[in-house]
């Protein structure tokens, strides 16, 4: 099987992780790519399942070792990236890789893998909805929410660089639309 990649990108709070989690339960030959990051784990997050949690020093050492397919300094001294070993792990299971990455990471992956990848941008219905979702998540301080919203406004300008844009105003519709796009891309009946 030639391994393919499905890339989900969106501003923080758009619902991409929720959509990806629903898709992984649809019986498609997909496996989630666990990203590496330098932020602290949130409640209920586990190392190796949600992220590979690394210190900044460990992350920088792996950059020097060329261990990443892509990486970004998303916020000051806060790194996210995809380890090369993660793709090989998934392809060895005869599955296709699903990414849940920020917009810059999604664009980098699409540029690197071209037609081997389907890039999907998850669009919030409005910035006000995004703000509400971030506040309801109760994981970030008001200052962090403000930073995420400013970044989101800028990221929305890149939606047209993705293969597909899915507006996440009704979760079931967004999941169905994403599922159909993936089936078409993987040529599944």
C-alpha positions in Angstrom: 0.0 0.0 0.0 1.3 3.4 -0.9 0.9 5.5 2.3 -1.1 8.7 2.0 -1.6 11.6 4.3 -4.7 13.4 5.4 -3.9 16.8 6.9 -6.4 18.7 9.1 -5.5 22.3 9.9 -7.4 25.1 11.5 -7.2 28.0 13.9 -7.1 26.8 17.6 -10.7 26.1 18.7 -12.2 25.4 15.2 -13.0 21.8 16.1 -10.4 20.0 14.0 -9.4 17.6 16.8 -13.1 16.8 17.5 -13.6 16.1 13.8 -10.5 13.9 13.6 -11.5 11.9 16.6 -14.9 11.2 15.0 -13.3 10.2 11.7 -11.0 7.7 13.4 -14.1 5.8 14.6 -15.5 5.5 11.1 -13.7 2.3 10.2 -11.5 4.0 7.6 -7.9 2.8 7.2 -6.5 5.8 9.1 -4.2 6.2 12.0 -3.6 9.4 14.0 -0.1 10.9 13.8 1.0 11.9 17.3 2.8 15.2 17.1 5.7 16.2 19.4 5.4 19.5 21.4 7.0 21.4 24.1 3.9 22.6 26.0 2.7 21.1 29.2 0.1 18.3 29.0 -3.5 19.4 29.6 -5.7 17.4 31.9 -6.4 13.9 30.6 -3.6 14.1 27.9 -1.1 11.3 27.9 2.4 11.2 26.5 2.6 9.1 23.3 -1.2 9.1 22.8 -2.1 12.8 22.5 1.4 14.2 22.0 5.0 13.3 22.6 5.7 15.9 25.3 9.3 17.0 25.0 11.3 19.7 26.8 12.5 22.6 24.6 16.1 21.2 24.9 15.0 17.7 23.7 13.0 19.2 20.8 15.9 21.4 19.7 18.3 18.4 19.9 15.9 16.4 17.6 15.8 19.4 15.1 19.6 19.2 15.0 19.4 15.4 14.4 17.0 16.0 11.4 14.4 13.8 13.2 11.3 15.9 12.1 9.4 15.9 8.8 8.1 19.3 9.8 8.3 21.5 12.8 7.2 25.0 13.8 7.8 27.4 16.7 4.1 28.1 16.9 4.3 30.5 19.9 7.5 31.9 21.4 9.6 29.0 22.6 6.7 26.6 22.1 7.5 24.0 19.4 5.3 21.5 17.6 6.4 19.0 15.0 6.1 15.6 13.3 8.7 12.9 13.9 9.8 10.9 10.8 9.4 7.7 12.9 5.7 8.4 13.3 5.0 8.1 9.6 6.9 4.9 9.3 5.1 3.5 12.3 1.7 4.2 10.7 2.6 3.1 7.2 4.0 -0.2 8.6 0.5 -0.8 10.0 -0.9 -0.4 6.3 -2.8 2.7 7.3 -2.9 6.2 6.1 -1.6 9.0 8.3 -4.0 11.6 9.8 -2.5 14.9 10.9 -4.1 17.4 13.3 -1.7 20.4 12.9 -1.6 24.2 12.9 -2.0 26.0 9.7 1.7 26.6 9.0 2.4 22.9 9.7 -0.4 21.8 7.4 0.9 24.0 4.5 4.4 22.7 5.0 3.2 19.1 4.9 1.2 19.7 1.8 4.1 21.3 0.1 6.4 18.4 1.0 4.0 15.6 0.1 2.0 17.2 -2.8 -0.5 14.8 -4.3 0.2 12.1 -1.7 -1.6 14.4 0.8 -5.1 15.7 1.1 -5.2 19.0 3.0 -8.4 20.1 4.8 -8.9 23.4 6.4 -11.5 23.5 9.2 -13.2 26.9 9.2 -15.0 28.2 12.2 -18.4 29.7 11.3 -17.3 33.1 12.8 -14.5 34.6 15.0 -17.1 35.2 17.7 -17.9 31.4 17.8 -14.2 30.7 17.9 -13.8 33.0 20.9 -16.8 31.3 22.7 -15.3 27.8 22.0 -11.9 28.8 23.4 -13.5 30.4 26.5 -15.8 27.3 27.1 -12.8 25.0 26.8 -11.5 26.6 30.1 -7.9 25.5 29.3 -6.4 28.9 28.5 -6.0 32.3 30.3 -7.8 35.3 28.8 -4.3 36.5 27.6 -3.7 33.2 25.8 -7.2 33.3 24.2 -6.5 36.8 22.9 -3.2 35.6 21.4 -5.0 32.6 19.8 -7.7 34.8 18.4 -5.2 37.2 16.8 -3.4 34.2 15.3 -6.7 32.7 14.1 -7.6 35.9 12.2 -4.3 35.7 10.3 -4.6 31.9 9.7 -8.0 32.3 8.1 -6.3 34.1 5.2 -4.6 30.8 4.2 -7.8 28.7 3.9 -7.7 28.9 0.1 -4.3 27.2 0.0 -5.9 23.9 1.2 -7.5 21.2 -1.0 -10.8 21.4 0.9 -12.4 23.9 3.3 -15.0 22.6 5.7 -17.1 25.0 7.7 -17.6 23.5 11.2 -20.9 25.0 12.2 -22.7 21.6 12.6 -20.4 18.9 13.8 -22.2 15.9 12.1 -22.2 17.7 8.7 -18.5 18.6 9.1 -17.6 15.0 9.9 -19.7 13.6 7.0 -18.1 16.1 4.6 -14.6 15.2 5.8 -15.4 11.5 5.6 -16.6 11.8 2.0 -13.6 13.9 1.0 -11.2 11.2 2.5 -13.1 8.3 0.8 -12.8 10.1 -2.5 -9.1 10.8 -2.0 -8.3 7.2 -0.9 -10.5 5.9 -3.7 -12.7 3.9 -1.2 -16.2 2.8 -2.2 
